[in-house]
Amino acid sequence: MEGSEIIGIGAEAKLYTFKMFDVETVVKERLPKKYRAAALDLKIRKTRTKTEARIMFRLSRAGVRCPRIVALGRFSVYMEKVDGTLLKDKRITDREIAESAKILSRMHSLNVIHGDFTPANLISDGSTVYVIDFGLSEITQSDEEKAIDLLLMKRSIKADLYRIFEKEYAKSYSESKRILNRLKEVERRGRYQVRTLI
């Protein structure tokens, strides 16, 4: 796209920015997979694009701080650019980790799991924390899936920060006791679910 700038290429999609109606926009475009049958590839890419957009719209409407959708293409999600620094690239403050816990508790109360809730998918602009990248997200009531969101964060940050995170999550989410108990079960089993993409 003319005037665009690629900012990332992953296994599933490429990200690029450009101006749309004078708004700095990020586009996530799902890439075709040569190893898949063409018809299956089209179906998967269309379904995942729609699911991601639907979840982002649901969260945004409920007040969860995430990029606002500007437009939707067949395989592309157009969203407002969120300026700031990924939490993985900075010293995380207690306030930022508590805000992150509030975000996850709100998502779980809406029965949305992130699938990769770690500092790599949280951005701080210095005053507000935003959650990004809903490529692995799902709408589900599964306690196990919610517990795995917590486990991924627990394995991504230092113990003192996780204590703050868990305390805020427990305070903010009415069903947290059940999810935290499930987290203990998952850890006792010595495994966690790894999401694999087709």
N, C-alpha and C positions, 0 to 999 in steps of 0.2 A: 504494500500500500504506500502511495506517495507520501513523503514527509514522515514516514514512520521510523521508529528506532527500536530494534530488537533489544530486549532487556533480559531475556532468559529463554533457554530451550531445554525442555525436560523430555522424559520418555514418552509422555502422553501429549504434550502441547508446547507451543511456543508463546511467549509473551512479548508484546511490543506496545509502544506508546505512540499516540499521535493526537493532534488537536481535532476535536469534534465539536462544532458550534462554539469554538473558543474555550472549550473545556478540555483540560489535559486528561486523556482517556487511556486506560490500559485495556488491551484486547488479549483475551486468552483464546487461542485457536487450536482446536484439537487436530492432531496430525494423523494422516492415514497410515495404516500399518500394512506393509506389503505382505507379511506372513499370514494375514487373515484373508479369508474369502471376501471378495469385494462387497457382496450384499451384507454379510455379517459385520464387516468393518463400518459400513454406512450406518447400520442400525445401532451399533455400540456407540459410535461417536455422537449420533443424534440424541440418543437416550441420555448419555452422560452429560451432554451439554444442557439439555432441558432440565435434568435433575439438579445440576449445580445451580442453574439460574433460579429454579423454583425455590431451592433452599435459601439462597442469598436474599431473594425477595421476601420470603417468609421471615427470616431473621431481621432484615432491615425494617420491615413493617412493625416488628415486635420490639424495636428499639435496640437491637444488638448492633454494636459498632462494627460494621463491615463495609466494604466498598458498595456504593450504590450502583445498581445496574442502570445503564444508559440505553442499551439496545441489546437485542439478541439475534444472532445469525444462525444459520443451519448448524454450523460446528463452532461458533464463536460466541463468547460472552464479552460484551463491551461494558466497562465499568469505570467509574470515576477513580482517578489515581489517588492513592492515600500516601501522603508524604510523611516521612519519618524514618526511623531506624529499626531494623529487625531486632527483637530482644536478644537473639543469639549473637548479635554483633555489638552488644553494649553490656555494661554492668547493670543488671536488673535491680531496680529499687524495690523496696517492700511494697510501695504503693502500686507499682506496675504489676507485681505478681498478684496482689490482692484484686486489682482490676481484672486481670486475666482470669482469676477464679470466678469472679462475678459473671464474666462473659460465658464461661463454660457452664456455670450453673443455670444461666438463662437459656442457653442452647438446650441443655438436658431437660429443662422444664417444658420446652417445646418439642421434646422427643426428637431432637436433631443431634446426631453424633458427628464429630468432626472427622475422625479417622486418622488425623496426624496433628493433634493438638500439642505443639511444642513451641519453644521460643523462635523456631525457624518460620513459624506462620503467625507471629504476633508482631505488630508494628507499634512503636510509640512515637508520637510527635512531640513528646516532652510534657504534655498535659493529659493526653488521652491514649488509651491502648485500643487497637483495632485488630480483629481477627481476619485472616485472608486465606485463600486457597481452599476451596471446598470440593476439590476434585475427588476426594475419597469420602465425602459426607453422605449420610443417609438419614432418612426419617425412620426411626425405629423406637420401640419401647423397651428394647433389650437392656437389661441391667448389665449384662456381660459387656456389651459394646460400650456402654457409658463408663464402666470400670476400666476398660482398656484406654479410653481417652485419658483418664486419670493416671494410669500406669505409664503411658507415653510421656506425660509431663513429669512424673516422678523420676523417670530415668534420664530426663534431659536437664534437670537443674540440681543444685546443691540441696542437701538435706534441710538446711535452715530455711531456705526459700520454699521448699515443698511444704514444710510445716505451716508456714503462713498461708500458702495456697490452699491446703486441705482445710485449715480452720475457716477460711473465708468461704470456701465451697460449701462446707457443712452448714455455715450460718445462712447462706444465701439460697440454698436449695432444700425444699421441704422433704424430698425423698432421699436426701444425701446419706442417711444412716444405712439404708438398704444397699446403696451403690458402694459405699465404703466397705461394707461387709463383703460384698461380692469381690471387691478389689483384693481383700485379704485372701479370699478363696483362690483367686487367679494366681496370686503370688505363691501360695502354698503349693499349687499344682506345678509351679516352676515353669510356667509357659505363659505366653500371651499370643493373641491372634495376630498374625502378620497378614495384612491385606495384600493380596496379589491381584494385579490387573490382567485381564485376558489379553 
